[in-house]
Amino acid sequence: MPQIAKIKGCRAIGIAGGADKCRLVTGEFGFDAAIDYKHEDVKAALKQHCPDGIDVYFDNVGGEILDAALARLARGARIVICGAISQYNATAGMKGPSNYMSLLVNRASMTGMVVFDYADRYGEALREMAGWVAAGRLKAKEDVVAGGVAAFPEVLLRLFSGENTGKLVLQL
Ligand SMILES: NC(=O)c1ccc[n+]([C@@H]2O[C@H](COP(=O)([O-])OP(=O)(O)OC[C@H]3O[C@@H](n4cnc5c(N)ncnc54)[C@H](OP(=O)(O)O)[C@@H]3O)[C@@H](O)[C@H]2O)c1
């Protein structure tokens, strides 16, 4: 999604786990900066890379990273809740955002987004994104794993360990 933000003229900062993925984020994907959440203090890094605050935060992970982003919002910021992978396996209950008062102070909003709600625009998105891919402006990376249906449980777990680099696809 931040690759599209770059195409639309935004400054985009990525958050990823590990130096290799961060190099990919700034190198191949062309973001302005990357934060390695496994080895850096995310809150401090957001302060460094977003001195004027965050205008749009696209959230796939929830938990502590969402809280760090909340603490750094710009006035009128928008948070898109797409997923919360850090919380899916929580056995002691999900951790909700504790810095939510930042929404009030910054007149900000936090909205859930489910891709199926935009099904009538898939064709439009496909055409536009295919053009960007063909022009080399949008990099689509896939991580294809063989093994068929029997491998599904093991392959699914790669999402949680971060073993995948790119869209994880199980080949049937
Ligand atoms: N709203 C919708 O319509 C919709 C549709 C599809 C998917 N989703 C959501 O979108 C998100 C991304 O899904 P995807 O299929 O594209 O997966 P993905 O981003 O290709 O893979 C998941 C990545 O999450 C990171 N991760 C795993 N555990 C983490 C943790 N505890 N904290 C921070 N990062 C963690 C790992 O990267 P690192 O190596 O960087 O840790 C892993 O590679 C998920 O939350 C999913 O549920 C939403």
The ligand as an SDF file (V2000), in Angstrom:
LIG
                    3D

 48 52  0  0  0  0  0  0  0  0999 V2000
   -8.7420   -5.8990    5.6240 N   0  0  0  0  0  0  0  0  0  0  0  0
   -8.6610   -6.7540    4.6170 C   0  0  0  0  0  0  0  0  0  0  0  0
   -9.5020   -6.7610    3.7060 O   0  0  0  0  0  0  0  0  0  0  0  0
   -7.5160   -7.7250    4.5660 C   0  0  0  0  0  0  0  0  0  0  0  0
   -7.3780   -8.6510    3.5250 C   0  0  0  0  0  0  0  0  0  0  0  0
   -6.2640   -9.5170    3.5370 C   0  0  0  0  0  0  0  0  0  0  0  0
   -5.3360   -9.4550    4.5650 C   0  0  0  0  0  0  0  0  0  0  0  0
   -5.5230   -8.5530    5.5640 N   0  0  0  0  0  0  0  0  0  0  0  0
   -4.5460   -8.4000    6.6470 C   0  0  0  0  0  0  0  0  0  0  0  0
   -3.4300   -7.7370    6.0920 O   0  0  0  0  0  0  0  0  0  0  0  0
   -2.2550   -8.0840    6.8330 C   0  0  0  0  0  0  0  0  0  0  0  0
   -1.1670   -8.5470    5.8700 C   0  0  0  0  0  0  0  0  0  0  0  0
   -1.5660   -9.7750    5.3010 O   0  0  0  0  0  0  0  0  0  0  0  0
   -0.7240  -10.4780    4.1460 P   0  0  0  0  0  0  0  0  0  0  0  0
   -1.4340  -11.7280    3.7960 O   0  0  0  0  0  0  0  0  0  0  0  0
   -0.3930   -9.4680    3.0840 O   0  0  0  0  0  0  0  0  0  0  0  0
    0.5810  -10.9030    4.9240 O   0  0  0  0  0  0  0  0  0  0  0  0
    2.0810  -10.4100    4.7220 P   0  0  0  0  0  0  0  0  0  0  0  0
    2.1820   -8.9870    5.0630 O   0  0  0  0  0  0  0  0  0  0  0  0
    2.6320  -10.9010    3.4330 O   0  0  0  0  0  0  0  0  0  0  0  0
    2.7970  -11.3460    5.8370 O   0  0  0  0  0  0  0  0  0  0  0  0
    2.6150  -11.1190    7.1530 C   0  0  0  0  0  0  0  0  0  0  0  0
    3.8390  -10.3640    7.6990 C   0  0  0  0  0  0  0  0  0  0  0  0
    3.4950   -9.8320    8.9520 O   0  0  0  0  0  0  0  0  0  0  0  0
    4.6660   -9.6400    9.7140 C   0  0  0  0  0  0  0  0  0  0  0  0
    4.4110  -10.0390   11.1000 N   0  0  0  0  0  0  0  0  0  0  0  0
    4.1630  -11.2760   11.5820 C   0  0  0  0  0  0  0  0  0  0  0  0
    3.9840  -11.2400   12.9170 N   0  0  0  0  0  0  0  0  0  0  0  0
    4.1530   -9.9310   13.2720 C   0  0  0  0  0  0  0  0  0  0  0  0
    4.1150   -9.2440   14.5240 C   0  0  0  0  0  0  0  0  0  0  0  0
    3.8680   -9.9010   15.6700 N   0  0  0  0  0  0  0  0  0  0  0  0
    4.3260   -7.9200   14.5370 N   0  0  0  0  0  0  0  0  0  0  0  0
    4.5830   -7.2540   13.3870 C   0  0  0  0  0  0  0  0  0  0  0  0
    4.6340   -7.8400   12.1690 N   0  0  0  0  0  0  0  0  0  0  0  0
    4.4170   -9.1660   12.1220 C   0  0  0  0  0  0  0  0  0  0  0  0
    5.7570  -10.5090    9.0620 C   0  0  0  0  0  0  0  0  0  0  0  0
    6.6970   -9.6250    8.4630 O   0  0  0  0  0  0  0  0  0  0  0  0
    8.0390   -9.2010    9.2550 P   0  0  0  0  0  0  0  0  0  0  0  0
    9.0820  -10.1460    8.7900 O   0  0  0  0  0  0  0  0  0  0  0  0
    8.2310   -7.8080    8.8020 O   0  0  0  0  0  0  0  0  0  0  0  0
    7.7650   -9.3420   10.7100 O   0  0  0  0  0  0  0  0  0  0  0  0
    5.0310  -11.2690    7.9780 C   0  0  0  0  0  0  0  0  0  0  0  0
    5.8310  -11.4770    6.8290 O   0  0  0  0  0  0  0  0  0  0  0  0
   -2.6940   -9.1300    7.8530 C   0  0  0  0  0  0  0  0  0  0  0  0
   -2.9340   -8.4910    9.0810 O   0  0  0  0  0  0  0  0  0  0  0  0
   -3.9870   -9.6740    7.2730 C   0  0  0  0  0  0  0  0  0  0  0  0
   -4.8400  -10.1970    8.2530 O   0  0  0  0  0  0  0  0  0  0  0  0
   -6.5700   -7.6880    5.5750 C   0  0  0  0  0  0  0  0  0  0  0  0
  1  2  1  0
  2  3  2  0
  2  4  1  0
  4  5  1  0
  4 48  2  0
  5  6  2  0
  6  7  1  0
  7  8  2  0
  8  9  1  0
  8 48  1  0
  9 10  1  0
  9 46  1  0
 10 11  1  0
 11 12  1  0
 11 44  1  0
 12 13  1  0
 13 14  1  0
 14 15  2  0
 14 16  1  0
 14 17  1  0
 17 18  1  0
 18 19  2  0
 18 20  1  0
 18 21  1  0
 21 22  1  0
 22 23  1  0
 23 24  1  0
 23 42  1  0
 24 25  1  0
 25 26  1  0
 25 36  1  0
 26 27  1  0
 26 35  1  0
 27 28  2  0
 28 29  1  0
 29 30  1  0
 29 35  2  0
 30 31  1  0
 30 32  2  0
 32 33  1  0
 33 34  2  0
 34 35  1  0
 36 37  1  0
 36 42  1  0
 37 38  1  0
 38 39  2  0
 38 40  1  0
 38 41  1  0
 42 43  1  0
 44 45  1  0
 44 46  1  0
 46 47  1  0
M  CHG  2   8   1  16  -1
M  END
$$$$
